[in-house]
Amino acid sequence: MKLNGVLAAALAAGLLLGTAMTASFAAEVPEGTTLASEQIFKYRVLDNINTLDPQLVEDVDTSAVVRSLFEGLYNSGQGGDPVPGVAESYEVNADKTVYTFKLRDAKWSNGDPVTAGDFVYAWQRAVDPKTASNYAYFVGLVGVVNADDIVAGKKPVTDLGVKAIDDKTLEVTLSFSSPWFVRTLSHATLFPAPKAVIEAKGVDWTKPENIVGNGAYTLAENTPGERVVVKRNPNYWDNAKTVLEEVQFLTINDENQGLTRWRAGEVDQTDVPAGQYPALKAELPDNTYSVPNFCTYYFSVNMTDKQTNAALKDVKVREALSLAIDRDVIVNGVLQGGQTPAYSFTHPLTAGFKMPDIPAASMTQADRDAKAVQLMAEAGYGKDKPLEINYIYNTSEAHKKVATVVGQMWKEKLGVTLNLADMEFQTLLDTRHAKTYELARNAWCGDYNEASTFLSLLDSKSEQNDQGYANADVDALLAASKTSADPNVEYAAVEVQASKDVPIMPIYFYAKVFMQSASVKGWPFTDVEQNWYAKDLYKVAE
């Protein structure tokens, strides 16, 4: 895996030493730039800004807010490589199982110092079963010692492999050798948390009047379903290089309304509605963007006994449904924004990963359709014995269009009726986690650039395994990958097995397709993960 220069040089003492990076990584404004008089960035989001608790957040838009309010040991740089956050540098032992971080003189927004103990508390909190985090598994996934046993209730949180040597020194011990561990530190689950505030305020600790963060911004307003406003934090360690004074996350559920408001200058960035990218790129080439995005769009199949549609329990039906989806029509006819068809889960731009041969990927659509009809007939279904399936998705015109087109394909080819039901994003999350659905819209954006960020969701123990999929061979392969000399061997085998079991139906790999005001600068166009930080942005005079 390609890592940043910090990981390049081995010292004779058996340590890999991260250079003590003290340079700033906030907004880099070129000399001679005339800044806009108003430094307010207005960003359109869907109705999914929920918890602002870093140990509980689990969606992309909310994570962008949380990255403004909190900061981890390392951030993602413009190209996606790690850059120092609260940590100035780190050392790692020869087998890459013990990382020691040196913290800078950072402060919480109330002026208190950020200490190594704040990270210990936060990471223990993340794996504590009492916290009930849907991302509890993440701490074990990235290798922190005893995390899995703590999540399972087998060990106390104090056994977690993280220790404050002193206020400015944090030691993390991993259960396997991980050269990519630093890449995971920009994830919200591993951000610090203010123990005194949480214990004093309980579930209300993230309200604007209570919250204490260590990020470049503080929470000024949180009006659910309308907007979240964050304002510059004078106690942030790199505040001198922060330019934006305020960021407004505006809830606009309809993509077309978002575009209308962008044209009116009411938002600085909004998603391009499905199918409109070619025309908008021709009309406004300097404002219209499509860049690869580290996400996979897929349908989740409920594999548990909680759903009673017997047909979906038949692998032949699941395979037939997946084969009959013409992904080229979806990406080229419906979305038209640079997305690519997906027949597997792991994103093709995942560092170091070579996708195995998935039979469906090399078939023609005519051959896929023919096999789908055959499989449905073998399962006892067809146009003479129609099948009904209930599908849920979060409110979005693009999601509705995809579901409608897939429903038409299934109806025409297989005689399947797809009943659609839209809902608020949080309701969709809750329903998927509770596994009280038949078929559900889903998507996963990698938390770090390594194949396990996708494939771990197929582990039967993962809190993000919304399918309830359980295959002992897959679990064993994922466990073996953690100590494998070449984990891509196990990863490839997992992809092949998943393609046979069909717990998910991959549809396409994302592109981030958006309109952005010309005044906005500093966007990380080359970061496939599209982790943006408000502190890195600025607006120029037009």
Secondary structure, 3 states (H helix, E strand, C coil): CCCCHHHCCECCCCEEECCCCCCCCCCCCCCCCCECCCCEEEEEECCCCCCCCCCCCCCHHHHHHHHHHCCCCEEECCCCCEEECCEEEEEEECCCCEEEEEECCCECCCCCECCHHHHHHHHHHHHCCCCCCCCHHHHHHCCECCHHHHHCCCCCHHHCCEEEEECCEEEEEECCCCCCHHHHHHCHHHCCCCHHHHHHHHHHHHCCCCCCCCCCEEEEEEECCCEEEEEECCCCCCHHHCCCCEEEEEECCCHHHHHHHHHCCCCCEEECCCCCHHHHHHHCCCCEEEEEEEEEEEEEECCCCCCCCHHHHCHHHHHHHHHCCCHHHHHHHHHCCCCEECCCCCCCCCCCCCCCCCHHHHCCHHHHHHHHHHHHHHCCCECCECEEEEEEEECCHHHHHHHHHHHHHHHHHHCEEEEEEEECHHHHHHHHHHCCCCEEEEEEECCCCCCHHHHHHHCCCCCCCCCCCCCHHHHHHHHHHCCCCCHHHHHHHHHHHHHHHCCEEEEEEEEEEEEECCCEECCCCCCCCCCCCHHHCEEECC
